[in-house]
């Protein structure tokens, strides 16, 4: 007769209502890629805006470059997290001994 498996002990901790602002290594890699893409786009649009003589095209290129610059700045704010502090606020699982 196979041995009966005992069910895991009931979880005694309440779920975390709001996830902590912690950035994983994978998140950081994605953010670095996105930052790189936005920076390249910003630089290209700025360069192209300097090369054209038509004021309407120049304005559209500058406006698009500024949009990519805003995206870059927004992404930077996501990297300004103190992971150690955020992790310290998490409840620690109890060790059964």
C-alpha positions as CSV (number, residue, x, y, z in Angstrom):
1,X,0.0,0.0,0.0
2,X,1.5,3.4,-0.9
3,X,2.3,5.8,1.9
4,X,-0.1,8.6,2.3
5,X,1.3,12.0,1.7
6,X,0.7,14.5,4.5
7,X,-0.6,17.8,3.4
8,X,1.7,20.8,3.8
9,X,1.2,22.9,6.9
10,X,-1.3,25.7,6.6
11,X,0.2,29.1,5.7
12,X,0.2,31.2,8.8
13,X,1.2,34.5,7.2
14,X,-1.3,36.8,5.5
15,X,-0.5,37.6,1.8
16,X,1.4,40.8,1.1
17,X,-1.3,43.4,0.1
18,X,1.1,45.4,-2.1
19,X,4.1,43.9,-3.7
20,X,7.4,45.6,-2.7
21,X,9.3,47.7,-5.1
22,X,12.1,45.3,-5.8
23,X,13.9,44.9,-9.1
24,X,15.2,41.5,-10.1
25,X,18.3,40.9,-12.2
26,X,16.1,40.1,-15.2
27,X,14.1,43.3,-14.7
28,X,17.3,45.2,-14.7
29,X,18.4,43.7,-17.9
30,X,15.1,44.5,-19.6
31,X,15.3,48.1,-18.3
32,X,18.9,48.5,-19.6
33,X,17.8,47.3,-23.0
34,X,14.9,49.6,-23.1
35,X,17.1,52.5,-21.9
36,X,19.5,51.8,-24.7
37,X,16.8,51.7,-27.3
38,X,15.3,55.0,-26.1
39,X,18.7,56.7,-26.0
40,X,19.5,55.6,-29.5
41,X,16.2,56.8,-30.8
42,X,16.6,60.1,-29.0
43,X,20.0,60.6,-30.5
44,X,18.9,59.7,-34.0
45,X,16.0,62.0,-34.0
46,X,18.1,64.8,-32.6
47,X,20.7,64.2,-35.4
48,X,18.1,64.0,-38.1
49,X,16.4,67.2,-36.9
50,X,19.8,69.0,-37.3
51,X,20.1,67.8,-40.9
52,X,16.8,68.9,-42.4
53,X,16.0,72.4,-43.6
54,X,12.2,72.1,-43.7
55,X,10.9,73.6,-40.4
56,X,7.8,71.4,-40.2
57,X,9.9,68.2,-40.6
58,X,12.5,69.6,-38.1
59,X,9.7,70.2,-35.6
60,X,8.3,66.7,-35.9
61,X,11.7,65.2,-35.6
62,X,12.5,67.3,-32.5
63,X,9.2,66.5,-30.9
64,X,9.7,62.8,-31.5
65,X,13.2,62.9,-30.1
66,X,11.8,64.7,-27.0
67,X,9.3,61.9,-26.6
68,X,12.0,59.3,-26.5
69,X,14.0,61.4,-24.0
70,X,10.9,61.5,-21.7
71,X,10.6,57.7,-22.1
72,X,14.3,57.4,-21.1
73,X,13.8,59.6,-18.0
74,X,10.8,57.6,-17.0
75,X,12.6,54.3,-17.3
76,X,15.4,55.7,-15.2
77,X,13.0,56.3,-12.3
78,X,12.3,52.6,-12.2
79,X,16.0,51.9,-11.5
80,X,16.1,54.2,-8.5
81,X,15.0,51.5,-6.0
82,X,16.8,50.4,-2.9
83,X,16.4,46.7,-3.2
84,X,18.0,46.0,0.2
85,X,15.5,48.3,2.0
86,X,12.5,46.9,0.0
87,X,13.5,43.3,0.8
88,X,14.0,44.2,4.5
89,X,10.3,45.1,4.8
90,X,9.1,41.7,3.6
91,X,7.9,39.2,6.2
92,X,10.3,36.3,6.7
93,X,8.9,32.8,6.5
94,X,9.0,31.0,9.8
95,X,11.5,28.1,10.0
96,X,10.0,24.9,11.4
97,X,12.6,23.3,13.7
